[in-house]
């Protein structure tokens, strides 16, 4: 790593799965604002549907998701009823418009629900919104909850993509985050997935966890590659105990520092590339034949709430507690509390609690950041035109600093992330993000 880049190792940067992030949503966006946007959806508009399942069997201390531990299965059933009710509300506003291209079940733990409940949800989508055989059905699953026949049942329902939360294979690291799952368990679930004919399997791996070392993490990546998933996401653990009380159970003194985190990320990158994976954006990897890799090569890669994706949809409709929808510049987020969410749906109204309507500048920044993170290059001219003159000057100053430190190449209106600097892509994106303060943020971070 270039010595000049060390100063950016501790720089704060959003994940940019949306822009602006949910931190900037407020109560000015109401249910009727979202309903009005749905009524404007064109007949053949590609849609991406997200279904949030907030239940988990056990608390993982590192988790940053909206979830709750639930041991009584019957208490989840009213939530499924609420999901189906929300789908009816959305369908009534769409009136047959829009074409779902994908359905993604996230959480929490989506496979906390039994396949019969997943079937009920999919049948509701088909009845209320429409669902063709071409739509991609994807689900995140906890391997510890997989029972005999589950994977085959999901495959029979049309689920063609599964994502496993692996995180780390080292038992010491697993104990430090309260997520014990053996390699043999993961291997068994992978075998069931392949036997069911599912040929798009993704692993989530975390670096920056307590007690991780280069040696232990190297072993984890070797074991990941031995199981041959089609995609691998290598995320950096974000330690925010003040915002997420569950993380207070993690031993802060055992966390790797910024330099060690970078070394772990670089190690995974090196080993996965050598193992035949292609780098997708800055933290995803895929086999060359996988749809995600093809989209990256063809310039169709996008970034949304699920990370990097080949989904062609331009609108996202989220169902469930805390789920976020995005339609034509409008973000609408549901109540985070499952009870408040369920009460709203039971009363016949959308559960929108807050959101944001993007400005011209925010639209420009969003598009530019998407290009930067997905293609490692972007034209910044639209952002500079939309920004106030003093803000445009600040953006240019921030980009000049990045160029001087060798993180980017800047020619005309095009900014390109330098070779080997992909890990700093989000930091580069903050240079054109008014919410991050541009060059002021660098001054605080270096």
Protein Blocks (a to p, Z undefined) as FASTA:
>chain_A
ZZklmmmmmpccdeklaccdfklgcfkbcfklmmmmmmmpcfklccddddddfbdfbdcf
kbccdcdddfblklmmmmmmmmmmmmmmmmmmnnopajdfbdcddedjfklpcfklmmmm
mmmmmmmnopafkbccdddddfklpcghklmmmmmnopabdcddfkpacfklmmmnopac
dfklmmmmmmmmmmnopabdcddddehiehiafklmmmmmmmmmmnopabdcdddddddf
klmmmlmmpcfklpccfklmmmmmmmmmmmmmmnopacehjlbccdfklmklmmmmnopa
ccdfkopafbfbfbdcdedehiacdeehiacdddfblklmmmmmmnopafbfbdcdddfk
lmmmmmmmmmmmmnopacfklmmmmpcfklmmmmmmmmmmmmmnopaccehjbccddehi
lmmmmmmmmmmmmknopmmmmmmmZZ
